[in-house]
Every structure is written in structure tokens, then in C-alpha cells.
Amino acid sequence: MSIARQLRRESRTERRDTLEELIVAHMREVLQMGDDEELFVDRSYFDLGFTSLKLTDVREYLQKLLDVRIDATVLFNEPTVEHLVEHLADVLSDATHDREVTDAA
């Protein structure tokens, strides 16, 4: 089962927790952070050391992983990991709802 399908089946709380783990792990990798370094989810991407190019890489990774389209402005409108997780949890929740409505029709 794909991670996107798994996330869509989880409760919102589980989905949010899983998304945070996935996003933080990937961002730590992009920033080449050591195991002893903490990535603060409430700090802006730029305060964490991201550049526009690195954020574009994160966006592309998440789009493929989650099978959703993420508008480039989302990363700037949702300037922290915390906000991005909430946004994506909502997007995946809406996608689940849309599929349930389509399946019921």
C-alpha cells in the first residue's frame, strides 16, 4: 500500500503525526542535519537554513510521495513545518472525502 493511500485511511491525528515524521525526516536529510540536531517545526524554513531551491526539492518530493499537487506558494504561505503538516493533513482529508463522495455516487 502506498504511503498516500495509508495516510488517507488514517484518522486526522494519526495522519498529522505521520506527516510530521515524514516531512521532518526528509527536511533533516535535505539540510544534512546530524542525529543530535533538532529540527524545530515552529521555525520558518529560512531560519532553519532552507533556500528557495531546497524548498522546491522538498515540494517535489512531497508531491510524489503523497500523490497530491502542492502549489509552490503553499511553502511560503505555510512558512513552518507545523503549518505545512496541518495544510497537507487537510488536503489529504479532503482527498479522502472527495473519493468517498465519488465512490458513493
N, C-alpha and C positions, 0 to 999 in steps of 0.2 A: 504494500500500500504506500502510495506517495505521501510525503510529509504534508502536502497541501490537503489531500483528502483526509488524512488523520486529523489535522487541525480543524477542519470543517466539522468533524464529528465530535470534537471535544466541547466541554462547557466553556463559557466565555472566560472563566477564571483559569481553567487549565490551558486554554488557547493562549491567553495572555502570558502565562508563566512559560509555556513552551516557546512562544515567540521571543520573549526576552532572552531566554537561554541561547536560542539560535542566533539572534541578532548580536548579542554581546560577544559570543564566541567568534563570530565572523569579523566583527569590528576589532576585536583584540588581535586577530590574525592579521588584518589589514594594517593595523598600527604597529605590528610586530612587538606586542607587549609581552613582557616576561610573566611567568606564572605568579610572581609575587606582586605584580602591579594590578591595581583595581581600576576598572572602567566605570566611572560614575555615570549612572543612567540619567541623572538630573542636570548634567552639564551640557552646554552646547557642543555641537560637533567640532567647531573650530577651537574651543577651549580644550578639547580632548586631543587636538592635533590633526584633525581631518582637513583636507583641501577639497575643493570642488571636484577634482578628478577622482580622489579616493571615494567621495560620496557617490559619484556616478558609478563607480565599480560596485559599491555596496548595493545601490539601487538595482543594477543589472543582476547581481547575484540573487537578491530577494525576489525579483520578478520571476526568474527561472525556478527558484526553489518553491515559491508559493503559488505559482501559476496565476499570477494577477498582474495587472498593469499598474505601475506606480508612476504617477505624474512626477516629473522632475521637480516641480515646485513643492511637493509634499515634504521633501527633506529640508526645505528652507522654511516652510510653514510649520512644520513639526520639528523644531530645532534641537530636540534631545532624543535620546534613545527611548526614554519613558513615553514621550508623546508619539513617537513613531510606532511603538508597540501598541499603544491604545488605538491609533489610526488603523493599523493593519488588523488588529483584533476585530474592529468594527467592519472593515472591508470583508474579511473572511466570514464574519457573521452574516452580513448582507448577502454574500455569495451563496451561503448555505440556505438562507431564506428564499432567495431567488430560485434556486434549484428545487426547493420543496414546492414552491408555488407552481413552477413549470411541470414538475412530476405529477402534481395533483390535477392539473388541467387535462 
